[in-house]
Amino acid sequence: MVSPVKVFGHPLSTNVARVLVCLEEVGAEYELVTVDFLAGEHNVPDHVARNPFGKIPALQDGDLVLFESRAIAKYILRKYKSSEVDLLMESDIEAAAMVDVWTEVEAQQYYPALSPVVFECIIFPIMRGTATDQKVVDESLEKLKNVLEVYEAHLSKHRYLAGDSFSFADLNHFPFTFYFMATPYASVFDAYPRVKAWWQSLISRPSIKKISANMPTKF
């Protein structure tokens, strides 16, 4: 009997959620091995052997051990690719290129603008006990609005980011956007109706419903 893929991390983690939702999308069997980062378990030797940077998640598939959530996600989507599920679109070089472009946009433009709001409003108060730095939040929201303007224009021409088919480029936005919607600034998206409709289509997916059920919306 083949052992299921093991994911080491915590379901509250955005990066762990990115990996889990990909596993759900492809219908793969997996086991989540909880690593409690609040208790410092990500720094114990066994976990550092899996991820030398002491971060979560890590993935074990037989003898293969991977870290970095975006790389793990792509491995999962390649391994379990089928005619029904091909979220990297690698059978079409031009479609795959668009997936790559918008995956990079998420990492280089969207995440840097949106994530500081999540850190300041949710993560730092919980993990560090610090108050929200409103200056950081305000500056990040201005950057985010500029990014969302680009998304709004793009989504006026396409149903999804890489074209008219759902892909990893879309899925990659789920974890941090989910927590952003739990901050006092969720209404920022109201000014961008196409972006908001796109987001609503994402959170209606069964995979995201299942994984987000373990992610709190109130803090």
C-alpha positions in Angstrom: 0.0 0.0 0.0 1.4 3.4 -1.0 1.6 5.8 1.9 -0.2 9.1 1.5 1.7 12.3 1.0 2.5 14.0 4.3 2.2 17.7 4.8 3.9 19.1 7.9 2.4 22.3 9.1 -0.6 23.9 10.7 -4.0 24.4 9.1 -4.1 28.1 10.2 -1.0 28.9 8.1 -1.6 30.6 4.8 1.3 28.7 3.2 0.0 25.4 4.5 -3.5 26.2 3.2 -1.9 26.9 -0.3 -0.6 23.3 -0.3 -3.7 21.7 1.1 -6.1 23.3 -1.3 -4.0 22.0 -4.2 -4.2 18.5 -2.8 -7.9 18.9 -2.6 -8.2 20.2 -6.1 -6.4 17.1 -7.5 -8.2 14.7 -5.2 -5.0 13.3 -3.7 -4.8 11.4 -0.5 -2.7 13.1 2.2 -2.0 13.3 5.9 -1.6 16.6 7.7 1.0 16.3 10.5 0.4 19.3 12.8 3.5 21.4 13.5 2.5 24.0 16.2 4.4 27.1 15.3 3.0 29.0 18.3 4.7 26.4 20.5 7.9 26.6 18.4 7.7 23.1 17.0 8.8 24.5 13.6 12.3 24.9 15.1 12.8 21.4 16.5 15.5 19.4 14.8 13.2 16.9 13.1 11.3 19.7 11.3 14.5 21.7 10.5 15.7 18.5 8.8 12.7 18.8 6.5 12.9 22.6 6.1 16.3 24.0 6.9 14.8 27.5 7.3 12.5 26.3 10.1 9.3 27.3 8.3 6.1 25.6 7.4 5.0 23.7 5.4 7.2 20.8 4.4 6.0 17.9 2.3 7.2 14.3 2.3 6.3 12.0 -0.6 8.2 8.7 -0.1 11.9 9.6 -0.1 11.2 13.1 -1.5 11.1 16.0 0.9 10.2 19.5 -0.3 9.7 22.9 1.3 8.5 26.3 0.1 4.7 26.3 -0.5 4.6 27.5 -4.1 7.1 24.9 -5.1 5.3 22.2 -3.2 2.0 23.2 -4.8 3.5 23.0 -8.3 4.9 19.6 -7.6 1.4 18.4 -6.5 -0.3 19.8 -9.6 2.3 18.2 -11.9 2.3 14.8 -10.1 -1.5 14.5 -10.1 -2.2 16.2 -13.4 -5.0 14.6 -15.4 -7.2 15.4 -18.3 -9.8 16.8 -15.8 -7.3 18.7 -13.6 -4.4 20.6 -15.2 -4.1 23.8 -13.2 -0.6 24.6 -14.5 -1.8 24.2 -18.2 1.6 22.8 -19.2 0.1 21.0 -22.2 -0.2 24.5 -23.8 2.9 26.6 -23.7 1.1 29.9 -24.1 -1.5 29.1 -21.5 1.2 27.9 -19.2 3.1 31.1 -19.7 0.0 33.1 -18.6 -0.3 31.0 -15.5 3.4 31.8 -14.8 2.9 35.5 -15.4 0.0 35.8 -12.9 1.6 33.5 -10.4 4.5 35.9 -10.4 2.2 38.9 -10.2 0.7 37.4 -7.0 4.1 36.9 -5.5 5.7 40.2 -6.6 2.8 42.7 -6.6 -0.4 41.4 -4.9 1.1 39.6 -1.9 3.5 42.5 -1.0 0.7 44.9 -1.1 -2.0 42.9 0.7 -0.1 40.8 3.2 1.1 43.6 5.5 -2.5 44.4 6.3 -3.0 40.8 7.3 0.2 40.7 9.4 -0.6 44.0 11.2 -4.3 43.3 11.8 -4.2 39.5 12.6 -0.8 37.7 12.7 1.4 40.1 14.7 -1.3 40.8 17.4 -1.7 37.1 17.9 1.9 35.9 17.6 3.7 39.0 19.0 1.0 40.7 21.1 1.7 44.0 19.3 -0.7 46.7 18.3 -1.6 47.4 14.7 0.8 49.8 13.0 -1.8 52.0 11.2 0.8 53.7 9.1 1.9 50.4 7.6 -1.7 49.5 7.0 -2.6 52.7 5.3 0.5 52.6 3.0 -0.2 49.0 2.1 -3.9 49.8 1.3 -2.8 52.4 -1.2 -0.5 50.0 -2.9 -3.2 47.4 -2.9 -5.7 49.7 -4.6 -3.2 50.3 -7.4 -2.7 46.5 -7.8 -6.5 45.9 -7.8 -7.0 48.5 -10.5 -4.7 46.4 -12.7 -6.7 43.2 -11.8 -10.0 44.9 -12.4 -8.9 45.9 -15.9 -7.6 42.4 -16.6 -10.6 40.6 -15.3 -12.9 42.8 -17.5 -11.4 40.9 -20.4 -11.0 37.4 -18.9 -13.0 35.3 -16.5 -9.8 34.2 -14.7 -6.3 35.5 -14.4 -4.7 33.2 -17.0 -7.6 33.3 -19.3 -11.0 31.8 -19.3 -10.0 28.6 -17.3 -9.4 28.4 -13.6 -5.7 27.8 -12.8 -3.0 27.8 -10.2 -2.6 31.5 -10.8 -6.1 32.0 -9.3 -5.8 29.4 -6.6 -2.5 30.9 -5.4 -4.4 34.1 -4.2 -6.7 32.2 -1.8 -4.9 32.0 1.5 -3.9 35.6 2.2 -7.0 37.0 0.5 -9.1 34.9 2.8 -7.5 36.4 5.9 -7.6 39.9 4.4 -11.4 39.5 4.2 -11.3 39.0 8.0 -9.7 42.4 8.6 -11.6 45.7 8.9 -10.6 46.5 5.4 -12.4 43.8 3.4 -14.7 46.5 1.9 -11.7 47.8 -0.2 -12.7 45.1 -2.7 -16.1 46.6 -3.1 -14.7 49.3 -5.4 -13.5 46.6 -7.8 -16.6 44.6 -8.8 -14.9 42.3 -11.3 -12.2 41.4 -8.7 -14.8 40.8 -6.1 -16.8 38.6 -8.4 -13.6 36.7 -9.2 -12.9 36.3 -5.5 -16.5 35.0 -4.9 -16.0 32.4 -7.6 -12.9 31.2 -5.9 -14.3 30.8 -2.4 -17.3 28.9 -3.9 -15.0 26.1 -5.0 -15.3 22.8 -2.9 -11.6 22.7 -2.2 -11.5 26.2 -0.8 -14.7 25.7 1.2 -13.1 22.6 2.8 -9.7 24.1 3.7 -11.1 27.5 4.8 -13.5 25.7 7.2 -10.4 25.3 9.4 -9.3 28.9 9.0 -10.9 31.4 11.4 -12.7 34.5 10.2 -12.9 36.3 13.5 -10.1 37.2 15.8 
